Amino acid sequence: MTHSKPARTAAVRTRPAVRAALVVVGAALVGTIGLPSLASFSTPSPFDALLGGHGASRSTADGAVPDGVTAFDEEYPAVANLDPTLLDALRRASVDAAGQGVVLQVNSGWRSAEYQEQLLQEAVEMYGSAEEAARWVSTPALSRHVSGDAVDIGGADAAAWLSLHGAQYELCRVYDNEPWHFELRPGADERGCPVTYADPSRDPRTQQ
């Protein structure tokens, strides 16, 4: 005589407890190693409306991208004009992410100076002041997008994946308020990503 049925029932009953334990452990890890909360990746900012605008002023030639673009879609200047080393790192990360069922979509990459200026002016109008707009949009002269040195990753799961694994590709989050914004940080694969800034207005590179 065996006790297989009671054992199986006991296993089923423990699953909710295991799930709860995993949630607690996950939350503890977020707090311990400094990862942003998952909610931060899925909460859109008002600035998303600027990038999501459509029409004649949103030309792919200036860096606008339609939905679904990845690092392998070189027909779009937003991808083709990225720094080659950054693009190579993003492609390697994209292949590995795809192996885990995650698609790293490019929401924004390279932008022309004209497109960046347009976004800046729209941000000033949206936020009511140049000071507040600077928390989201840099000037064309200082923008890492205009120089091809930054990429915005679309999708909460994709941004979260790259935030967790990006250092091994030397791709790092830079701003607390933009969990989708990544830049190349040489040496991050050995030393880890540097501490993030609260927002672009706190970045010393924007104070020049």
C-alpha positions as CSV (number, residue, x, y, z in Angstrom):
1,M,0.0,0.0,0.0
2,T,1.4,3.4,-1.0
3,H,0.7,7.0,0.1
4,S,1.1,8.6,-3.4
5,K,-2.2,10.4,-3.4
6,P,-1.7,12.2,0.0
7,A,1.9,13.1,-1.0
8,R,0.6,14.6,-4.3
9,T,-2.0,16.6,-2.5
10,A,0.5,17.9,-0.1
11,A,2.7,19.0,-2.9
12,V,-0.2,20.9,-4.6
13,R,-1.0,22.6,-1.3
14,T,2.5,23.9,-0.9
15,R,2.7,25.6,-4.3
16,P,0.9,28.8,-3.2
17,A,3.4,29.0,-0.3
18,V,6.3,28.6,-2.7
19,R,5.0,31.3,-5.0
20,A,4.6,33.6,-2.1
21,A,8.1,32.9,-1.0
22,L,9.4,33.6,-4.4
23,V,7.6,37.0,-4.5
24,V,9.2,37.9,-1.1
25,V,12.6,36.8,-2.3
26,G,12.2,38.7,-5.5
27,A,11.2,41.9,-3.7
28,A,14.1,41.5,-1.3
29,L,16.5,41.2,-4.3
30,V,15.2,44.3,-5.9
31,G,15.8,46.2,-2.7
32,T,19.2,44.6,-2.0
33,I,20.9,44.9,-5.4
34,G,19.4,48.2,-6.4
35,L,17.2,47.1,-9.2
36,P,14.2,49.3,-10.0
37,S,10.8,47.9,-9.2
38,L,9.0,46.1,-12.0
39,A,6.3,48.7,-11.9
40,S,8.8,51.4,-13.0
41,F,9.3,49.6,-16.3
42,S,5.6,49.5,-17.2
43,T,4.6,53.0,-16.0
44,P,4.6,55.3,-19.1
45,S,5.9,58.9,-18.7
46,P,4.2,61.9,-20.4
47,F,7.3,62.0,-22.6
48,D,6.2,58.8,-24.2
49,A,3.4,60.8,-26.0
50,L,6.1,62.8,-27.7
51,L,7.9,59.9,-29.2
52,G,4.7,58.2,-30.0
53,G,3.4,61.1,-32.1
54,H,2.8,60.4,-35.8
55,G,2.5,62.6,-38.9
56,A,4.8,64.4,-41.3
57,S,7.0,65.7,-38.5
58,R,7.8,62.2,-37.4
59,S,10.0,61.1,-40.3
60,T,12.0,57.9,-40.1
61,A,14.8,59.8,-41.9
62,D,15.1,61.9,-38.7
63,G,15.1,58.9,-36.4
64,A,11.4,58.1,-35.7
65,V,10.6,54.4,-35.7
66,P,7.4,52.4,-36.1
67,D,6.5,49.7,-33.7
68,G,8.4,46.4,-33.8
69,V,11.8,47.7,-34.9
70,T,14.8,45.8,-33.5
71,A,18.6,46.2,-33.6
72,F,18.7,44.2,-36.8
73,D,16.5,46.6,-38.8
74,E,19.2,48.6,-40.5
75,E,16.9,50.2,-43.0
76,Y,15.9,52.6,-40.3
77,P,18.4,55.4,-39.6
78,A,17.5,55.3,-35.9
79,V,19.3,51.9,-35.9
80,A,21.8,52.3,-38.7
81,N,23.3,55.5,-37.3
82,L,23.9,54.1,-33.8
83,D,27.5,53.9,-32.6
84,P,28.8,50.6,-34.1
85,T,30.0,49.3,-30.8
86,L,26.7,50.1,-29.1
87,L,24.8,48.5,-31.9
88,D,27.0,45.3,-31.8
89,A,26.4,45.1,-28.0
90,L,22.7,45.6,-28.5
91,R,22.5,42.8,-31.1
92,R,24.3,40.4,-28.9
93,A,22.0,41.2,-26.1
94,S,19.0,40.8,-28.4
95,V,20.0,37.3,-29.5
96,D,20.4,36.2,-25.9
97,A,17.2,37.8,-24.8
98,A,15.3,36.2,-27.7
99,G,16.6,32.8,-26.5
100,Q,14.7,33.6,-23.3
101,G,11.5,34.7,-25.1
102,V,12.2,38.4,-24.7
103,V,12.2,40.8,-27.7
104,L,14.4,44.0,-27.3
105,Q,12.4,46.5,-29.3
106,V,14.0,49.8,-30.3
107,N,11.7,52.6,-29.4
108,S,14.2,55.3,-30.2
109,G,17.9,55.3,-31.2
110,W,19.7,57.9,-33.2
111,R,17.9,61.1,-33.8
112,S,18.6,64.1,-36.1
113,A,19.3,67.4,-34.4
114,E,16.1,68.7,-35.9
115,Y,14.0,65.9,-34.4
116,Q,15.7,66.4,-31.0
117,E,15.0,70.1,-31.1
118,Q,11.3,69.4,-32.0
119,L,11.0,66.9,-29.1
120,L,12.6,69.5,-26.7
121,Q,10.2,72.3,-27.7
122,E,7.2,69.9,-27.4
123,A,8.5,68.9,-23.9
124,V,8.7,72.5,-22.9
125,E,5.1,73.0,-24.0
126,M,4.0,69.8,-22.3
127,Y,5.8,70.4,-19.0
128,G,5.4,74.2,-18.9
129,S,9.0,75.1,-18.5
130,A,12.5,74.5,-19.9
131,E,13.7,73.4,-16.5
132,E,11.1,70.6,-16.2
133,A,11.5,69.6,-19.8
134,A,15.3,69.1,-19.2
135,R,14.4,66.2,-16.9
136,W,13.3,64.3,-20.0
137,V,14.9,65.8,-23.1
138,S,18.4,67.1,-23.7
139,T,19.4,69.8,-26.2
140,P,20.5,68.6,-29.6
141,A,24.1,69.7,-28.8
142,L,24.2,67.4,-25.7
143,S,21.8,64.6,-26.6
144,R,23.2,61.1,-26.6
145,H,20.6,60.2,-29.1
146,V,21.8,62.8,-31.6
147,S,25.4,61.4,-31.3
148,G,24.1,57.9,-31.7
149,D,25.2,56.8,-28.2
150,A,21.8,56.0,-26.6
151,V,18.9,53.6,-27.3
152,D,15.5,53.4,-25.7
153,I,14.2,49.9,-25.3
154,G,10.4,49.3,-25.7
155,G,8.4,46.9,-23.6
156,A,8.4,46.5,-19.9
157,D,9.8,43.0,-20.0
158,A,12.5,43.9,-22.4
159,A,13.7,46.9,-20.4
160,A,13.6,44.9,-17.2
161,W,15.6,42.1,-18.9
162,L,18.3,44.5,-20.2
163,S,18.4,46.3,-16.8
164,L,19.2,42.9,-15.2
165,H,21.6,41.5,-17.8
166,G,22.9,44.6,-19.6
167,A,26.2,44.9,-17.8
168,Q,27.6,41.8,-19.4
169,Y,27.1,43.6,-22.8
170,E,28.4,46.9,-21.3
171,L,24.8,48.3,-21.8
172,C,23.6,50.3,-18.7
173,R,20.7,52.3,-17.6
174,V,21.7,55.9,-17.0
175,Y,18.6,57.6,-15.5
176,D,16.3,56.6,-12.7
177,N,13.3,58.2,-14.4
178,E,14.0,56.6,-17.8
179,P,14.3,52.8,-17.2
180,W,14.2,52.3,-21.0
181,H,17.3,54.4,-21.7
182,F,20.6,52.6,-22.2
183,E,24.1,53.6,-23.1
184,L,27.4,51.8,-23.6
185,R,29.6,51.8,-20.5
186,P,33.0,50.2,-21.3
187,G,34.2,48.0,-18.5
188,A,30.7,47.4,-17.1
189,D,31.1,43.7,-17.9
190,E,33.8,43.5,-15.2
191,R,32.9,46.3,-12.8
192,G,29.2,46.5,-13.2
193,C,27.1,49.5,-14.3
194,P,27.8,52.8,-12.6
195,V,25.3,54.5,-10.3
196,T,22.4,56.1,-12.2
197,Y,21.5,59.8,-12.2
198,A,18.0,60.9,-11.0
199,D,17.3,62.3,-14.5
200,P,19.1,63.9,-17.4
201,S,19.2,67.3,-15.7
202,R,21.5,65.8,-13.1
203,D,23.9,64.3,-15.6
204,P,27.2,66.3,-15.6
205,R,27.4,65.8,-19.4
206,T,24.3,68.0,-19.8
207,Q,25.8,70.8,-17.8
208,Q,28.4,71.7,-20.4
